[in-house]
């Protein structure tokens, strides 16, 4: 089978398509024949060893000193079960499924071995492409809005970087949870984020949300632009600032910044819960959550998908398609 291999950190052209051994389902596992997967900002950051300030050494200690010790990146698996390991019940060959693989990665390959307890059944109302676009942004947005910020109906949420993978999901989930949503993005993406549920759109080229006199209960920063110090004029007293991207130093001193400014700073990485993924899949199937696909590439052009991620201006999720003709 073919897989995208990264043996050293570097620019997009370090990614190579190679033939690798076909995985076999071990006890408690299934093998999924992929139809689609995704290329997210986390994949690009690992490939390029391009992490927020302070995380460079941690990245190399966790993922590998000179290159990823797991050379097949990618966390999203969308396809059909092609092999079932011993001890696995309740699934059948050919079942349409969605899963995430977490730190184990290996998602950028034609076939992926996945723990059966991570599988989510995929309804026929969702395409494989839509399924592949769902997990990364939606799981992250759910973690910040529901689990950490404890969003309540009627609250005001401002999303910075509202047209990206996490931002687009945050706009939709905040709207679904009953919030008033303000989106910060470029004018070119204004119609898109309005269609996702934004009540107001701020063009960051023309206006500064911090000087508009509006105060919000929650700010979700998906691009690394906000701090407690520069955002507190746009937050109510005790408001929550969710930093999807933040330096290690800022995360370690979040409590100090919170006391100093009166803003509750929230940062960190959420777990990839199959229960949450199943709930999000149901929302996507029913309509309140629409997986936003900004670009698609044939799997053979995965290096081009990495290059798009490196621009920092990709819209929504980037999906990689396998040839299943």
C-alpha positions as CSV (number, residue, x, y, z in Angstrom):
1,X,0.0,0.0,0.0
2,X,1.0,3.6,-0.3
3,X,1.7,6.0,2.5
4,X,3.0,9.6,2.9
5,X,6.4,9.3,4.6
6,X,8.2,12.1,6.5
7,X,11.7,11.0,7.7
8,X,13.1,14.4,8.4
9,X,11.7,17.8,9.4
10,X,11.6,20.4,6.7
11,X,9.5,22.0,3.9
12,X,6.6,20.3,2.2
13,X,8.9,18.5,-0.3
14,X,10.2,16.3,2.5
15,X,6.9,14.4,2.2
16,X,7.3,11.3,-0.1
17,X,4.8,8.8,-1.3
18,X,6.2,5.3,-0.7
19,X,5.1,1.7,-0.7
20,X,4.9,0.3,2.8
21,X,3.7,-3.0,4.3
22,X,-0.1,-3.4,4.5
23,X,-1.2,-3.3,8.2
24,X,-2.8,-6.4,9.8
25,X,-5.5,-6.2,12.4
26,X,-4.2,-7.2,15.8
27,X,-6.4,-8.2,18.7
28,X,-8.9,-5.3,19.4
29,X,-8.2,-3.6,16.1
30,X,-9.7,-3.3,12.6
31,X,-8.1,-2.2,9.4
32,X,-9.8,0.6,7.5
33,X,-9.5,1.0,3.8
34,X,-9.5,4.8,3.5
35,X,-11.5,6.9,1.1
36,X,-10.5,10.2,2.5
37,X,-8.3,11.8,5.2
38,X,-7.4,15.3,6.2
39,X,-4.2,17.5,6.3
40,X,-4.5,19.9,9.3
41,X,-2.2,22.5,10.8
42,X,-0.9,20.1,13.4
43,X,0.4,17.8,10.6
44,X,2.1,20.7,9.0
45,X,3.6,21.9,12.2
46,X,5.1,18.5,13.0
47,X,6.4,18.0,9.5
48,X,8.1,21.5,9.6
49,X,9.1,21.4,13.3
50,X,7.2,24.7,13.4
51,X,5.6,24.9,16.8
52,X,4.6,27.9,19.0
53,X,7.5,29.5,20.8
54,X,8.9,27.3,23.6
55,X,7.6,24.0,22.2
56,X,10.5,23.2,19.8
57,X,12.5,21.0,22.2
58,X,9.3,19.4,23.5
59,X,8.3,18.5,19.9
60,X,11.6,16.8,19.2
61,X,11.5,14.9,22.5
62,X,8.0,13.7,21.9
63,X,8.0,13.1,18.1
64,X,11.7,12.6,17.3
65,X,15.0,14.6,17.3
66,X,15.8,14.9,13.6
67,X,12.5,13.7,12.1
68,X,9.2,12.1,13.2
69,X,9.9,8.6,14.7
70,X,6.4,7.8,13.4
71,X,7.0,8.8,9.7
72,X,3.3,8.5,8.7
73,X,1.5,11.6,10.0
74,X,-2.3,12.2,10.1
75,X,-4.9,11.5,12.7
76,X,-8.1,11.2,10.7
77,X,-9.4,7.9,9.2
78,X,-12.5,7.8,7.0
79,X,-13.3,4.7,5.0
80,X,-14.6,1.1,5.2
81,X,-13.5,-1.8,7.4
82,X,-11.4,-4.2,5.4
83,X,-10.1,-6.5,8.2
84,X,-11.2,-7.4,11.7
85,X,-8.9,-8.6,14.4
86,X,-9.5,-11.1,17.1
87,X,-11.8,-10.1,19.9
88,X,-13.6,-7.4,18.0
89,X,-17.4,-7.7,17.9
90,X,-20.3,-5.5,16.7
91,X,-18.7,-4.5,13.3
92,X,-18.7,-6.0,9.9
93,X,-16.5,-5.9,6.8
94,X,-17.5,-3.0,4.6
95,X,-18.9,-0.9,7.5
96,X,-18.4,2.9,6.9
97,X,-16.5,4.3,9.8
98,X,-14.7,7.4,11.1
99,X,-12.0,7.5,13.7
100,X,-9.1,9.5,15.0
101,X,-5.7,7.9,15.9
102,X,-4.3,10.6,18.2
103,X,-0.5,10.5,18.9
104,X,-0.3,7.2,17.1
105,X,-1.0,9.0,13.8
106,X,-0.6,6.8,10.7
107,X,-3.6,8.4,9.0
108,X,-1.9,9.4,5.8
109,X,-2.0,6.0,4.3
110,X,-4.3,3.9,2.1
111,X,-5.0,1.4,5.0
112,X,-4.8,2.1,8.7
113,X,-5.1,-0.2,11.7
114,X,-7.3,1.4,14.3
115,X,-8.4,0.3,17.8
116,X,-12.0,-0.8,17.5
117,X,-13.1,1.2,20.5
118,X,-12.2,4.4,18.6
119,X,-14.6,3.7,15.7
120,X,-17.6,5.8,15.0
121,X,-20.3,4.5,12.5
122,X,-20.6,6.8,9.6
123,X,-24.2,7.6,8.4
124,X,-25.0,7.5,4.7
125,X,-26.0,11.2,4.9
126,X,-22.3,12.1,5.3
127,X,-19.8,11.6,2.5
128,X,-16.3,10.3,3.2
129,X,-14.9,13.8,2.3
130,X,-17.2,15.5,4.9
131,X,-16.3,12.9,7.5
132,X,-12.6,13.5,7.0
133,X,-13.1,17.2,7.4
134,X,-15.0,16.8,10.7
135,X,-12.7,15.7,13.6
136,X,-9.8,18.1,13.8
137,X,-11.6,21.5,13.9
138,X,-14.8,20.3,15.6
139,X,-13.2,18.4,18.4
140,X,-10.9,21.3,19.2
141,X,-13.7,23.8,19.2
142,X,-15.9,21.6,21.3
143,X,-13.1,21.2,23.9
144,X,-12.7,25.0,24.3
145,X,-16.3,26.1,24.1
146,X,-18.1,23.3,26.0
147,X,-15.5,21.8,28.3
148,X,-13.2,24.7,29.2
149,X,-15.1,27.9,28.7
150,X,-18.4,26.3,29.8
151,X,-20.4,28.3,27.2
152,X,-24.0,29.1,28.3
153,X,-26.9,30.0,26.0
154,X,-27.2,33.8,25.4
155,X,-23.5,34.5,25.9
156,X,-21.5,36.4,23.4
157,X,-18.6,34.6,21.6
158,X,-16.0,36.2,19.4
159,X,-14.0,33.9,17.1
160,X,-10.7,35.1,15.7
161,X,-9.7,33.2,12.5
162,X,-13.3,32.2,11.9
163,X,-12.8,30.8,8.4
164,X,-10.1,28.2,9.4
165,X,-10.7,24.6,10.4
166,X,-11.1,25.3,14.2
167,X,-12.7,28.7,13.6
168,X,-15.4,27.5,11.3
169,X,-16.3,24.8,13.7
170,X,-16.3,27.2,16.7
171,X,-18.7,29.6,14.9
172,X,-21.1,26.7,14.2
173,X,-20.9,25.1,17.6
174,X,-21.2,28.4,19.5
175,X,-24.3,29.2,17.4
176,X,-25.7,25.8,18.0
177,X,-25.2,26.2,21.8
178,X,-27.2,29.4,21.8
179,X,-24.5,32.1,21.7
180,X,-24.4,35.3,19.8
181,X,-21.4,34.9,17.5
182,X,-19.0,37.5,16.2
183,X,-16.5,36.3,13.6
184,X,-13.2,38.0,12.8
185,X,-11.8,37.1,9.4
186,X,-11.0,38.8,6.0
187,X,-13.8,40.4,4.0
188,X,-13.4,37.7,1.4
189,X,-14.6,35.1,3.9
190,X,-17.4,37.2,5.4
191,X,-20.2,35.5,3.5
192,X,-18.8,32.1,4.4
193,X,-18.8,32.7,8.2
194,X,-22.3,34.3,8.0
195,X,-23.6,31.1,6.4
196,X,-22.0,29.1,9.3
197,X,-24.0,31.1,11.9
198,X,-22.1,34.3,12.6
199,X,-24.4,37.2,13.7
200,X,-21.7,39.8,13.0
201,X,-18.5,39.8,11.0
202,X,-15.4,42.0,11.6
203,X,-12.9,42.4,8.7
204,X,-9.6,42.5,10.6
205,X,-8.0,44.5,7.8
206,X,-10.5,47.3,8.4
207,X,-11.4,47.2,12.1
208,X,-9.9,46.2,15.4
209,X,-12.3,44.3,17.5
210,X,-10.6,45.6,20.7
211,X,-11.5,49.2,19.9
212,X,-15.1,48.8,18.9
213,X,-16.6,49.1,22.4
214,X,-18.1,45.7,22.3
215,X,-17.5,43.2,25.1
216,X,-17.8,39.4,24.9
217,X,-18.1,36.6,27.4
218,X,-15.7,34.4,25.4
219,X,-13.0,35.0,22.8
220,X,-11.7,32.0,20.9
221,X,-8.3,32.9,19.2
222,X,-7.5,30.3,16.5
223,X,-4.5,32.2,15.0
224,X,-2.3,33.2,17.9
225,X,-3.0,36.9,17.8
226,X,-4.6,37.5,21.3
227,X,-3.3,37.8,24.8
228,X,-5.1,38.7,28.0
229,X,-3.3,42.1,27.9
230,X,-4.4,43.1,24.5
231,X,-7.9,41.5,24.5
232,X,-9.3,42.5,27.9
233,X,-11.0,45.6,26.5
234,X,-13.2,43.3,24.4
235,X,-14.1,40.9,27.3
236,X,-16.5,41.3,30.1
237,X,-15.0,41.2,33.6
238,X,-14.1,37.6,34.2
239,X,-14.5,36.8,30.5
240,X,-12.8,33.7,29.1
241,X,-9.9,33.9,26.5
242,X,-9.4,30.6,24.7
243,X,-6.0,30.4,23.1
244,X,-6.0,27.6,20.6
245,X,-2.4,28.6,19.7
246,X,-0.1,30.0,22.5
247,X,3.5,29.9,23.4
248,X,4.7,27.6,26.1
249,X,5.8,30.5,28.3
250,X,2.3,32.1,28.0
251,X,0.6,28.8,28.9
252,X,2.8,28.3,31.9
253,X,2.1,31.9,33.2
254,X,-1.6,31.8,32.2
255,X,-2.7,32.0,35.9
256,X,-0.6,35.1,36.5
257,X,-1.9,36.8,33.4
258,X,-5.5,35.9,34.5
259,X,-4.9,37.5,37.9
260,X,-3.3,40.6,36.4
261,X,-6.0,41.3,33.8
262,X,-9.1,39.8,35.3
263,X,-9.4,37.6,32.1
264,X,-9.6,33.9,32.5
265,X,-6.9,32.5,30.1
266,X,-7.6,29.0,28.8
267,X,-5.1,27.0,26.8
268,X,-4.1,23.3,26.3
269,X,-4.9,20.3,24.1
270,X,-8.1,18.3,24.5
271,X,-8.5,14.5,24.2
272,X,-9.9,12.9,21.1
273,X,-13.0,11.3,22.6
274,X,-14.8,8.8,20.4
275,X,-18.0,9.7,22.4
276,X,-17.6,13.4,21.4
277,X,-16.7,12.4,17.8
278,X,-19.9,10.3,17.6
279,X,-22.0,13.3,18.9
280,X,-20.4,15.6,16.4
281,X,-21.0,13.1,13.6
282,X,-24.7,13.1,14.6
283,X,-24.8,16.9,14.5
284,X,-23.1,16.9,11.1
285,X,-25.6,14.4,9.8
286,X,-28.6,16.3,11.2
287,X,-27.4,19.7,9.8
288,X,-26.4,22.0,12.7
289,X,-22.7,21.3,12.0
290,X,-21.4,21.5,8.5
291,X,-17.9,20.2,7.9
292,X,-16.2,23.0,5.9
293,X,-13.9,21.8,3.2
294,X,-11.7,24.5,1.9
295,X,-9.6,22.4,-0.5
296,X,-9.3,18.9,-1.7
297,X,-6.2,17.2,-3.2
298,X,-5.5,13.7,-4.5
299,X,-3.5,11.8,-1.9
300,X,-0.6,11.7,-4.4
301,X,-0.4,15.5,-4.1
302,X,-0.2,15.6,-0.3
303,X,3.0,17.8,-0.5
304,X,0.8,20.5,-2.1
305,X,-1.6,20.2,0.8
306,X,1.2,20.8,3.2
307,X,2.3,23.8,1.2
308,X,-1.2,25.3,1.5
309,X,-1.2,24.8,5.2
310,X,2.2,26.5,5.5
311,X,0.7,29.7,4.0
312,X,-1.4,30.2,7.1
313,X,-4.4,31.2,5.0
314,X,-6.2,28.0,4.2
315,X,-10.0,28.0,4.5
316,X,-11.6,25.3,6.6
317,X,-10.3,21.8,6.3
318,X,-8.0,20.3,3.6
319,X,-9.1,16.9,2.5
320,X,-7.0,14.2,0.8
321,X,-8.8,11.8,-1.5
322,X,-7.8,8.2,-2.3
323,X,-8.5,6.8,-5.8
324,X,-11.2,4.2,-5.2
325,X,-12.4,3.8,-8.8
